[in-house]
Amino acid sequence: MHDVISWFEAGAATHVGRVRAHNEDSFLVQPHHGVTDSGVFAVADGMGGHDAGDLASQTVIEELQTIGVPASAAELLANCEDRIVAANSRLRKIAAERGHDLIGSTVAVLLVYDRFYACVWSGDSRVYRVRGEDIEQITTDHTEVQALIDAGRLTLQQARNWPRRNVITRAIGVHDEPELEMTHGSLLPGDTFLLCSDGLTGHVEDHEILACVTQRKPQQACEALVELTLDRGATDNVTVVIVRYDLEAPFAAPDAGPGGAADDIWG
């Protein structure tokens, strides 16, 4: 038995927006409470400009829903990756059967096990962490414009109006094997994670996300951020999932640095 009492408070909201006819976003909120708390939280965004984006995002979420309760963090991560590979194969098969070049979806996943978290993603759906009064984008967008920023060829200001700013470089269903990125760390009391499709970040700034998350409970914050996006035109579908972690323990969070406990637990 653990001498830790922990729980997650989560909320979610999605909307088709002001312009699109169909909502191609999907999400998952799946906490597991037990001797060791765990959870899977995700946002998927069907690729714009391609057929059946709603089917693509739903396929990814359907696979992630089958992960179940893990026996360890390493098992949770392995199961997540396996399900994304399965979703990738399903989408490739559907595209071939329909005679389309591809049907794809972004995905951003937050995995939680005990006092640790991991993020797995592909595309430009994001995960943010709010810790205290600071907000940090945990994921890095897999987009053409982000690659140009990283290479020093575009400034952040120039990127806002770049004509190909929405072109993604990774997605589930695009290649024979999915290209995933992963990061991880330790949880601290009050840590709050926000997962979202790019329909949110196209209209709402990071500091506005921070203010909303710190002033409201997760469900209220999700609804407020969607409403703010709608007020500003909502040119795309918008989806927000917020997960807040609380912890009561007689010890500090373990080291999340290289070689620390957070490295070891994910295998």
ABEGO torsion letter per residue (X at the ends): XBABBBBBBBBBBBBAEAABABBABBBBBBBBBBABBBBBBBBBBBBBGBBGAAAAAAAAAAAAAAAEBBABAAAAAAAAAAAAAAAAAAAAAAAAAAGBABBBBBBBBBBBBEABBBBBBBEABBBBBBBEABBBBABBBBBAAAAAAAAGABBAAAAAABAAAABBABBBGABABBBBBBBBBBBBBGBBBBBBBAAAAAABBAAAAAAAAAABBAAAAAAAAAAAAAAAGGABBBBBBBBBBBBBBABBBBBABBGBAAAAAAX
